[in-house]
Amino acid sequence: MQIELDGKLLLVGAGNMGLALLSGWIARGLPASQVIVQDPSPPPAALEFLGKHGIVSKAAVEPSSTPIAVVLMAVKPQIMADVLPGIAGHVGPKTVVLSIAAGKTIASFERALPAGAAVVRAMPNTPASVGRGITVAVPNAHVTPAQRAACEGLLAAVGEVAWTSAEGDLDAVTGVSGSGPAYVFYLAECMTAAGIAQGLSPDLAQKLARWTVAGAGELLHRSPLGADTLRQNVTSPNGTTYAALQVLMAEDGMRPLLVKAIEAATRRSRELAS
């Protein structure tokens, strides 16, 4: 799906996620000339990409008569309050502000932007850097169908997109998918350690864990079957997988532990938002 915007796109912040999005947009045919980047000190990878496509990053972008269709806020939440006042001048009646900053509510943007500003708050995750992210987005009451479609097209450049009408859902989304990649990486760490404990060399144990987690994820991605069915398909009665699952699926096993972990992440997301 090619990205088409009725005006310029202002990307504020060219860090890891900002660069991942920009790479996806360019790959989907968005002209580099349509993108404006505001970042006083982009990291080396971003500088290389921007230079390759003839995009100059500026510490500050002065408002102009050129209409801005989308302002994408990809700066760290802790500096958002310092950056937002300078962005307000770019927000016109047809501009939508799309934020991927964790913990920054729609209300906080509405207070800093012109009255009636269209705002979409989104929560992506780090697999966006390889085009396999999942983003959940919520619009405010001023977002038009065309603006929603534009935001979906931009977010879909790095993976799947889902929408919710309840902003409070984003706390749980943060707990499940925003923080979720770290849980999977930790699973690979634990599998590596368990393999070493059973006598494997560290290199072999790490390779087995990495490829097993990556391969199972790809199978889950491609298969129309649910995770429970895929699990059952691997489990022979009284076999090795069955023996392992008796431990993982015990009352004090993996499920209650993950429920507690995601509850903690969700609670922390609410605390940060308040």
N, C-alpha and C positions, 0 to 999 in steps of 0.2 A: 504494500500500500504506500503510494507516494504521498509525501507530506506537502500540503498546499496551505499557505497562510495569506490572509489579506492584509499584508503589511510586514514590518520587520519583526524579528524575534530578538529580544534582549535577554541574554543569558548572564545572570549575575552570580558569579562564582564558577571557576573552571577547575575545581578540585576533582577528586575521583569520580563522583557521581555526575557532576556537570560535564566532565569530559566523556564519560560513557554515553550520556544522552546526546551530546553534540556529535559524537562518532556515529551513533545510530541515525541521527537526522541526516547527516551528510550521505551516509550509505543508502538512505531511502530517497535521495534525490533532492533534498532541500538545498538550494544554492547557497554556497558559503557567503555570497554577497548579501544575502538576506539576514545574516546573523551578526549581531553586535555583542561583543563580550566585555563585561566589566569585571575586572579582577586586578588588583594592584600587583600581585605577585603569583602568577600561575606556576604550578609545579613544572619540572622539566618536561615530563611527558606531554603535558598540555601545551607548553610552549612549542614543542616540536610539531605537534598536530596543528596548532594554529598557524605556524609558519608555513607548513606544507600546503595549507589551503588559503593562504593569503589573508588570514584574519588577524587583526591587531587587537590585543587586549588593552583596555584603558583602565586607569585607576578610578576614573569617574567619567560618566558619559553625560554630556550636556543635553537637555531636552531640545528637540528640534521640531520642524514642521512635518518631518517624516512620521507617518502613523506607526505606532507600535501595536502589533496585533496581540503579542504574548510577551509578558515579562516572566521569565522563569527564575525563581529564587532558589539558588542552590548553595547558599552560604551557610556556614555553621550557625546553629541556633543562638549561640552566645553572642554573636556579633550582629544579629538581625536588627536589633534596635538601633544600632549605629548606621546601618545601611539603608533602612527603609525610608527615612526622610528624604534622601536624595533620589529615591525611586518614584516618589509620588508625582513628580513633575512629568514622568513618562506615561502616566496612566490617564488615557483619554476615555471617552464614552464607549469606544469599541474595543478597549483593551481588556484582556483577562490576565490576572496575576495568578500564576501557577506556582505553588510553593511545595518543595520537597523537604523542608526543614522540620525535623522531628520536634514535637512538643509545642510548636507555634500554632496557636489556634486561629481559626478564621476571624474571630472577633478582634484579635490583636492586629491583623492586617487591616480590617475595616476601620479601626481607630486611626491608623496611620495614613490611610489612603483617602482620596476624594470620596465624598458621599456617593453611594450607589455603585461603587467599584465591584466588578465581577472578580470573585476569588475562588480558586480551586485549591484545596489542600490535598496533598497526595503523600503516600508512604510507599516508596519503592524499597527494594533490598539489593544487596551487593552483587548477586548474580547478574544484575543488569550490565555489569562490566563485560560480560560475555554473551549478552543478548538473551539471557535466560532468566530475567528477573520477573517478579510479580509485584504489581503496584495496585494499591487500592486508593481510590480518589473520592472526594466528597465536594460538591459545589455549594456555593451560597445561593441565595435566592435571586441574585442578579445575573447569573450565568445563563446565556442563551443556548439553545440547542446547537447552534453553529460553533460557539466557543467551547462547549463540551466536546464536540466532535474534534475540534482542533487539538484540545488537550489530550484526548484519547489517542489521536494520531501521533503526537509527540511522545507520549509515554509508551505506546505500543512499539516504538522503535527499539526498545530494549527488553521486550518481553510481553507477558500477559497483563491485561488491565481489567480490574473489576471496580464497580462503583457502589457506593452506599449513600443513603440519604441521612444517616445518623453519624455525626462527627465523632461521637463517643466511641463508635466502633473502632476508630483508629488506634485506640490504646491497646485493644486486644489484637488488632492487626500487627501492631508493633511487637507484641509479645510472641505472636506465632511466626510471622514471615519476616518482619523487620530484623528481629534478633535471631530468627531461626537458622540462618546459615552457620552461626557460631555453634549451635547445638549439633549440627551435622558434622562440622569440623572436629568438635570434641568427641563425637562418636568415633570418628576415624582415629583420633588420638588414643582413645580407650581400646579400640580393636588392636591397634599397633602394640600397645603395652601388654595386652592379653596374649598376643601371639609370641611376644618376647618371653613372657612368663612360661609359655609352653615349649620353649626351646628354640624358637626361630631366631635367625639373625635379625638385628634391627632393620637392616635394609630390606630384607625380604618381607618382614612383618609390615613395614610401612607401605611397601609396594602393594601387598595383598589388600591392606585396608583401604588405600587410596582408590585402587581400581574397583574394589567391591562396592564402595560407597558411590563412586561415580557411575559405575555400570548399573547398579540398582536404581539410581536416580533417573538414568536415561530410559531404563525399561519402564519405570513408573510414568515417565513423561510420554512415551510412545504408546503404551498399552491402553486400551479402552477399559481394562479391568480396574477395579478398586484395589487399594493397598491391601485390604484384608484378604481378597481373593488371591492376589499375587503371593502373599505370605503363605496362604494355605497350599498353593500350588508347589511351593518349595519344600513343604513339610510332609515327610513320609511318616506314617504311624510308627512310633517307637524308634525313629531314626535319630541321627545326630542333631538335626535342626530341631526336632521335637524336644530332645533333651535340653538344648539351650533355651528354647522358648518356655519351658517349665520354670526356669529361673527368671527370665525377663518378664513373663506374664503373671508372676505371682502377685499376691495382694500388695506386697511391698516392693514390687518390681518397677519396671520402666514407666508404666502409665501414670501412677500416682506421683512419681518423681517429676515427670514432665508437666503434669498438671500444676504442681507446686511452682516449678520453674517459670512457666508461662504466666501464672498468676502473679508472681513476683515482678516479672517484666512489665506486665500490664499495670500493676499498681504503681511502679516507678514512672511509667509513662504518664499516668494521671497526675502524679506529684510534679513532674516537670512542666506539664501543661498549666498547672495552677500557680 
